[in-house]
Amino acid sequence: MKLNIGCENEYKKGWVNLDVNKEVKADVYFDLSKLPDKKLPFKDSQFDEILCSHVLEHVDDVEGVMNEIYRIGGGRMQDLHSRPICLKSIRFIPIRPQTARI
């Protein structure tokens, strides 16, 4: 299965599309600011591929989001990400629970 986090106007057919904005088409609506008190509504290791494009710069708990991505991706994820230049310096060396570096 494939997950598109923060789909906004990029709804991907054949993927599970997640967004916070209920005015856009998505399969699941979830506010990432609820982490870590509430987990993403998915099982451990449920996804083979996760797209999270231009989302991390909008969340306060980047480590919490990355740990959840690790959990639902089964720890077999490769970290490929983009971010705007204005975002404070963030490095992720490989993603492991409770050890994502900020």
KOLMARKOL-271350 format. One record per residue: x, y, z of N, C-alpha, C, O, CB in turn. Coordinates in steps of 0.2 Angstrom, whole numbers, padded with zeros to 4 digits, always signed. Glycine has a CB too. Layout:
REM residues N
XYZXYZXYZXYZXYZ/...
REM end
This chain:
REM residues 102
+0004-0006+0000+0000+0000+0000+0004+0006+0000+0010+0006+0002-0005+0000+0006/+0002+0012-0003+0005+0018-0003+0001+0023+0000-0005+0024+0000+0006+0020-0010/+0005+0028+0004+0002+0033+0008+0004+0040+0005+0010+0041+0005+0003+0032+0015/+0000+0045+0004+0001+0051+0002-0001+0056+0008-0006+0058+0009-0002+0053-0005/+0004+0058+0012+0003+0063+0018+0003+0070+0015+0008+0072+0012+0008+0061+0023/-0002+0073+0017-0003+0080+0015-0005+0081+0007-0001+0085+0004+0003+0084+0016/-0010+0077+0005-0011+0077-0002-0013+0083-0005-0012+0085-0011-0016+0071-0003/-0017+0087-0001-0019+0094-0003-0023+0093-0010-0028+0089-0011-0014+0099-0004/-0020+0096-0015-0023+0096-0022-0020+0090-0026-0021+0090-0032-0023+0102-0026/-0016+0086-0023-0012+0081-0027-0015+0074-0025-0011+0069-0023-0004+0081-0025/-0021+0073-0026-0025+0067-0024-0022+0061-0029-0022+0062-0035-0032+0067-0025/-0019+0056-0026-0016+0051-0030-0021+0044-0031-0022+0041-0025-0009+0049-0028/-0023+0043-0036-0027+0037-0037-0023+0030-0036-0017+0030-0038-0030+0036-0044/-0026+0026-0032-0022+0020-0030-0018+0021-0023-0015+0016-0021-0018+0018-0035/-0018+0026-0021-0015+0028-0014-0020+0029-0009-0026+0031-0010-0010+0034-0015/-0018+0029-0003-0022+0032+0003-0019+0039+0004-0014+0040+0005-0021+0027+0010/-0024+0044+0003-0022+0051+0003-0025+0054+0010-0030+0053+0012-0026+0054-0003/-0020+0057+0013-0022+0060+0020-0020+0067+0020-0016+0070+0017-0017+0057+0025/-0025+0071+0023-0024+0078+0023-0028+0081+0029-0033+0077+0032-0027+0082+0017/-0026+0086+0032-0030+0089+0038-0036+0094+0035-0041+0094+0039-0025+0094+0042/-0036+0096+0029-0041+0101+0026-0046+0097+0023-0046+0093+0018-0038+0105+0021/-0052+0097+0027-0058+0094+0024-0061+0097+0018-0066+0094+0016-0063+0093+0030/-0058+0102+0016-0061+0105+0010-0058+0102+0003-0060+0104-0002-0060+0113+0010/-0052+0098+0004-0049+0095-0001-0051+0087-0001-0053+0085+0004-0041+0095-0001/-0050+0084-0007-0052+0077-0008-0046+0073-0004-0041+0074-0006-0053+0075-0015/-0048+0069+0000-0044+0064+0004-0048+0058+0006-0054+0058+0007-0040+0068+0010/-0044+0053+0007-0047+0047+0010-0047+0047+0018-0052+0044+0021-0043+0040+0008/-0042+0050+0021-0042+0051+0028-0040+0058+0030-0036+0061+0027-0036+0046+0031/-0044+0060+0035-0042+0067+0037-0039+0066+0044-0042+0063+0049-0049+0072+0038/-0033+0069+0045-0030+0069+0051-0025+0075+0052-0022+0077+0048-0025+0062+0052/-0025+0078+0058-0021+0084+0060-0015+0081+0063-0015+0079+0069-0025+0088+0065/-0009+0082+0060-0003+0080+0062-0001+0084+0068+0004+0081+0072+0002+0081+0057/-0004+0089+0070-0002+0093+0076-0005+0089+0082-0003+0090+0088-0005+0100+0076/-0009+0084+0081-0011+0079+0087-0006+0075+0089-0007+0072+0095-0017+0076+0085/-0001+0074+0085+0005+0069+0087+0009+0072+0093+0009+0079+0093+0010+0067+0081/+0012+0069+0098+0012+0062+0099+0006+0059+0103+0005+0053+0104+0018+0060+0102/+0001+0063+0105-0004+0061+0109-0009+0056+0106-0011+0052+0109-0008+0067+0112/-0010+0057+0099-0014+0053+0095-0010+0050+0089-0007+0054+0086-0020+0056+0093/-0010+0044+0088-0006+0041+0083-0009+0041+0076-0016+0042+0076-0004+0034+0084/-0006+0041+0070-0009+0041+0064-0013+0034+0064-0012+0029+0067-0003+0040+0058/-0019+0035+0061-0024+0029+0061-0022+0024+0056-0027+0021+0052-0031+0032+0059/-0016+0021+0057-0014+0016+0053-0010+0010+0057-0008+0012+0062-0010+0018+0047/-0010+0004+0054-0007-0001+0058+0001-0001+0057+0003+0002+0052-0009-0008+0056/+0005-0004+0061+0012-0004+0061+0013-0008+0054+0010-0013+0052+0015-0008+0066/+0018-0005+0050+0021-0008+0044+0015-0009+0039+0016-0013+0034+0024-0015+0045/+0010-0005+0039+0005-0005+0034+0007-0003+0027+0004-0005+0022-0001-0001+0037/+0012+0002+0026+0013+0005+0020+0020+0003+0017+0025+0002+0021+0013+0012+0020/+0021+0002+0011+0027+0000+0007+0030+0007+0005+0036+0007+0004+0026-0005+0002/+0026+0012+0004+0029+0018+0001+0025+0024+0004+0018+0023+0005+0028+0018-0007/+0028+0029+0006+0025+0035+0010+0028+0041+0006+0034+0042+0006+0026+0035+0017/+0023+0045+0004+0025+0052+0001+0023+0057+0006+0017+0057+0008+0022+0053-0006/+0028+0061+0008+0026+0067+0013+0030+0073+0010+0035+0075+0013+0029+0065+0020/+0027+0076+0005+0030+0082+0002+0028+0088+0004+0022+0089+0004+0029+0081-0006/+0032+0092+0006+0031+0099+0009+0026+0099+0014+0021+0103+0015+0028+0103+0003/+0027+0095+0019+0023+0094+0025+0026+0096+0031+0024+0099+0036+0020+0087+0025/+0032+0093+0032+0036+0094+0038+0037+0101+0040+0038+0103+0046+0043+0091+0037/+0038+0106+0035+0039+0113+0037+0032+0116+0040+0033+0122+0043+0040+0117+0031/+0027+0112+0040+0021+0115+0043+0019+0112+0050+0014+0113+0053+0015+0114+0039/+0023+0107+0053+0022+0104+0059+0027+0106+0064+0033+0107+0063+0022+0096+0058/+0025+0106+0070+0029+0108+0076+0033+0102+0078+0039+0103+0080+0025+0111+0082/+0030+0096+0078+0034+0090+0081+0036+0086+0075+0033+0081+0073+0029+0086+0085/+0041+0088+0072+0044+0085+0066+0046+0078+0068+0045+0073+0064+0050+0088+0063/+0050+0077+0074+0052+0070+0076+0046+0066+0077+0047+0060+0075+0056+0071+0083/+0041+0068+0080+0035+0064+0081+0032+0061+0074+0030+0056+0074+0029+0068+0085/+0032+0066+0069+0029+0064+0063+0034+0059+0059+0032+0054+0057+0029+0070+0058/+0040+0060+0060+0045+0055+0057+0045+0048+0060+0045+0043+0057+0052+0058+0057/+0044+0048+0067+0043+0042+0071+0037+0038+0069+0037+0032+0068+0043+0043+0078/+0031+0042+0067+0025+0039+0065+0026+0036+0058+0024+0030+0056+0019+0043+0065/+0030+0040+0054+0031+0037+0047+0035+0031+0047+0034+0026+0044+0035+0042+0043/+0040+0031+0052+0044+0025+0053+0040+0019+0055+0041+0013+0053+0050+0026+0058/+0035+0020+0060+0031+0015+0062+0026+0012+0057+0026+0006+0056+0027+0017+0068/+0023+0016+0053+0018+0013+0048+0022+0011+0042+0019+0007+0038+0013+0019+0047/+0028+0013+0041+0032+0010+0036+0036+0004+0037+0040+0002+0033+0036+0016+0033/+0035+0002+0044+0039-0004+0046+0046-0004+0046+0050-0009+0046+0037-0010+0041/+0049+0003+0047+0056+0004+0048+0060+0002+0041+0066+0002+0042+0058-0001+0053/+0057+0001+0036+0061-0001+0030+0060+0005+0025+0061+0004+0019+0058-0007+0027/+0059+0011+0027+0058+0017+0023+0065+0020+0021+0070+0020+0025+0054+0022+0026/+0066+0023+0015+0071+0027+0014+0069+0034+0014+0064+0036+0012+0074+0025+0006/+0073+0038+0017+0072+0045+0018+0074+0050+0012+0079+0051+0012+0075+0048+0025/+0069+0051+0008+0070+0056+0003+0065+0062+0004+0059+0061+0004+0069+0053-0004/+0067+0068+0005+0063+0073+0007+0065+0080+0004+0071+0081+0003+0062+0074+0014/+0061+0084+0003+0063+0091+0001+0060+0096+0006+0055+0094+0010+0060+0093-0006/+0063+0102+0007+0060+0107+0011+0062+0114+0009+0067+0114+0005+0063+0105+0018/+0058+0119+0011+0060+0125+0009+0066+0128+0012+0068+0125+0018+0054+0130+0010/+0070+0132+0009+0076+0135+0012+0075+0138+0019+0079+0138+0023+0079+0140+0007/+0069+0141+0020+0068+0145+0026+0067+0140+0032+0067+0143+0038+0061+0149+0025/+0066+0134+0031+0065+0129+0037+0071+0129+0041+0077+0128+0038+0063+0122+0034/+0071+0128+0047+0077+0128+0051+0080+0121+0050+0077+0116+0047+0075+0128+0059/+0087+0121+0051+0091+0115+0049+0088+0109+0052+0088+0108+0058+0098+0116+0051/+0087+0104+0048+0085+0097+0050+0089+0092+0046+0090+0092+0040+0077+0096+0049/+0091+0087+0050+0095+0082+0047+0092+0075+0050+0090+0075+0056+0102+0082+0049/+0091+0070+0045+0088+0064+0047+0093+0059+0045+0095+0058+0039+0081+0062+0044/+0096+0055+0050+0101+0050+0048+0099+0043+0051+0097+0043+0057+0108+0052+0051/+0099+0038+0048+0093+0035+0046+0088+0035+0051+0089+0035+0057+0094+0028+0044/+0082+0035+0049+0076+0036+0054+0075+0029+0058+0075+0024+0055+0069+0037+0050/+0075+0030+0064+0074+0025+0069+0069+0028+0075+0070+0034+0076+0081+0022+0072/+0065+0024+0078+0061+0026+0083+0065+0030+0088+0070+0028+0091+0057+0021+0086/+0062+0036+0090+0065+0040+0096+0072+0042+0094+0075+0045+0099+0065+0036+0102/+0074+0042+0088+0081+0044+0087+0081+0049+0081+0087+0050+0078+0086+0039+0086/+0076+0051+0078+0076+0056+0072+0079+0062+0075+0078+0064+0080+0069+0057+0069/+0084+0065+0071+0088+0070+0074+0085+0077+0071+0083+0077+0065+0095+0070+0072/+0084+0082+0076+0082+0088+0074+0088+0093+0075+0087+0099+0074+0076+0091+0078/
REM end
